[in-house]
């Protein structure tokens, strides 16, 4: 059975609040067990729109969690996030590769995306690496200097 977007997203939030879900595949299976079929692409879009990131919970278990709008979107939080989660940064033309502590890639990328940093077009996150696409070489030069200062 298909769900309208708002209903599907509300159901996703309910599932994430009551179950430990640590992958898009697990989320798709949870919805399927409830009788709803969704594609991986739909889940991916919903996760982004709902500001869901995969991070360790208070017990250290990785799971999808919703970023809180009013808490997570301040420039100082990005700086603190870089200081605590980033271990290094390398610039290649207008792309910056940021190494993070294990499991922190998605969380730090979400912080960067949420703050709409002037130099940044987009991020791609993995388990312990983020690729930051900058608007230009000059923007990349500016951002790498900030990141290195914050990491040190």
VEXDREN-2710 file (C-alpha; in Angstrom, 1 decimal):
% VEXDREN-2710
k/r/px/py/pz
1/UNK/0.0/0.0/0.0
2/UNK/1.3/3.5/-0.8
3/UNK/1.3/6.4/1.6
4/UNK/1.2/10.1/0.9
5/UNK/4.4/11.9/1.7
6/UNK/3.3/13.5/5.0
7/UNK/1.8/10.3/6.4
8/UNK/4.9/8.3/5.3
9/UNK/7.2/10.8/7.0
10/UNK/5.1/10.8/10.2
11/UNK/5.3/7.0/10.2
12/UNK/9.1/7.1/9.7
13/UNK/9.5/9.5/12.6
14/UNK/7.3/7.2/14.8
15/UNK/9.4/4.1/13.8
16/UNK/12.6/6.0/14.6
17/UNK/11.3/7.0/18.0
18/UNK/10.3/3.4/18.9
19/UNK/12.9/1.2/17.2
20/UNK/16.6/1.1/16.7
21/UNK/17.0/1.6/12.9
22/UNK/20.6/1.9/11.7
23/UNK/20.2/1.6/7.9
24/UNK/17.9/2.7/5.1
25/UNK/17.3/-1.0/4.4
26/UNK/16.1/-1.6/8.0
27/UNK/13.8/1.3/7.7
28/UNK/12.4/-0.1/4.4
29/UNK/11.9/-3.5/6.1
30/UNK/10.1/-1.9/9.0
31/UNK/7.7/-0.1/6.7
32/UNK/7.2/-3.3/4.7
33/UNK/6.3/-5.2/7.9
34/UNK/3.6/-2.6/8.4
35/UNK/2.3/-3.2/4.9
36/UNK/3.9/-0.3/3.1
37/UNK/6.2/-0.5/0.1
38/UNK/8.7/2.3/-0.5
39/UNK/11.8/2.6/-2.7
40/UNK/15.3/3.3/-1.4
41/UNK/15.3/6.6/-3.2
42/UNK/12.1/7.7/-1.4
43/UNK/13.6/6.7/2.0
44/UNK/16.7/8.6/1.1
45/UNK/14.8/11.8/0.2
46/UNK/12.6/11.5/3.4
47/UNK/15.7/11.1/5.6
48/UNK/17.2/14.2/4.2
49/UNK/13.9/16.2/4.4
50/UNK/13.3/15.0/8.0
51/UNK/16.9/15.9/9.0
52/UNK/17.6/12.4/10.1
53/UNK/21.3/11.3/10.6
54/UNK/22.9/8.1/11.7
55/UNK/24.8/8.6/14.9
56/UNK/25.5/6.9/18.2
57/UNK/22.7/7.1/20.8
58/UNK/23.3/7.5/24.6
59/UNK/24.2/3.7/24.8
60/UNK/26.8/4.0/22.0
61/UNK/24.6/2.2/19.4
62/UNK/24.5/3.7/15.9
63/UNK/20.9/4.5/14.9
64/UNK/19.0/7.0/12.8
65/UNK/18.0/10.1/14.8
66/UNK/16.3/13.4/14.0
67/UNK/18.4/16.6/14.3
68/UNK/16.7/19.2/16.4
69/UNK/16.3/22.4/14.4
70/UNK/16.8/24.9/17.3
71/UNK/19.7/23.0/18.9
72/UNK/21.7/21.9/15.9
73/UNK/21.9/24.9/13.6
74/UNK/24.3/27.4/15.1
75/UNK/27.7/28.3/13.7
76/UNK/29.4/27.6/17.1
77/UNK/28.0/24.1/17.0
78/UNK/29.7/23.5/13.6
79/UNK/33.0/24.8/15.0
80/UNK/32.5/22.5/18.1
81/UNK/31.5/19.6/15.8
82/UNK/34.7/20.0/13.7
83/UNK/36.8/20.3/16.8
84/UNK/35.4/17.1/18.3
85/UNK/34.6/15.0/15.2
86/UNK/37.1/15.9/12.6
87/UNK/40.6/14.5/12.6
88/UNK/42.0/16.1/9.4
89/UNK/41.2/17.9/6.2
90/UNK/42.7/17.8/2.7
91/UNK/41.9/20.2/-0.1
92/UNK/41.8/19.1/-3.8
93/UNK/41.0/22.1/-5.9
94/UNK/37.4/23.0/-4.9
95/UNK/36.7/19.9/-2.9
96/UNK/37.7/19.3/0.7
97/UNK/37.9/15.8/2.1
98/UNK/37.4/15.8/5.9
99/UNK/38.3/12.8/7.9
100/UNK/36.2/12.2/11.0
101/UNK/36.1/9.9/14.0
102/UNK/34.4/6.6/13.2
103/UNK/30.6/7.0/12.8
104/UNK/30.7/10.9/12.8
105/UNK/30.7/11.6/9.0
106/UNK/27.0/11.9/8.6
107/UNK/26.5/13.9/11.8
108/UNK/29.2/16.5/10.9
109/UNK/28.0/16.7/7.3
110/UNK/24.4/17.4/8.6
111/UNK/25.7/20.2/10.8
112/UNK/27.6/21.7/7.9
113/UNK/24.5/21.4/5.6
114/UNK/22.2/22.8/8.2
115/UNK/24.2/25.9/8.7
116/UNK/24.4/26.8/5.0
117/UNK/28.0/27.9/5.1
118/UNK/28.7/30.4/2.4
119/UNK/31.6/28.5/0.8
120/UNK/29.7/25.1/0.7
121/UNK/27.5/23.9/-2.2
122/UNK/26.9/20.4/-0.7
123/UNK/28.4/17.5/1.3
124/UNK/28.7/13.8/0.7
125/UNK/29.2/11.8/3.9
126/UNK/30.3/8.4/4.8
127/UNK/31.2/6.6/8.0
128/UNK/34.4/8.6/8.7
129/UNK/34.8/10.9/5.7
130/UNK/33.0/13.9/4.3
131/UNK/33.6/15.4/0.9
132/UNK/32.6/19.1/0.8
133/UNK/32.0/20.6/-2.6
134/UNK/32.8/24.3/-2.5
135/UNK/31.6/27.0/-4.8
136/UNK/35.0/27.8/-6.2
137/UNK/38.7/27.3/-5.6
138/UNK/38.8/30.5/-3.6
139/UNK/35.9/29.4/-1.4
140/UNK/37.7/26.1/-0.9
141/UNK/40.9/28.0/0.1
142/UNK/38.9/30.0/2.7
143/UNK/37.1/26.9/4.1
144/UNK/40.2/24.7/4.4
145/UNK/41.9/27.5/6.5
146/UNK/38.9/27.6/8.8
147/UNK/38.7/23.8/9.1
148/UNK/42.4/23.5/9.9
149/UNK/42.2/26.2/12.6
150/UNK/39.2/24.5/14.2
151/UNK/40.7/21.0/14.0
152/UNK/44.0/22.1/15.7
END
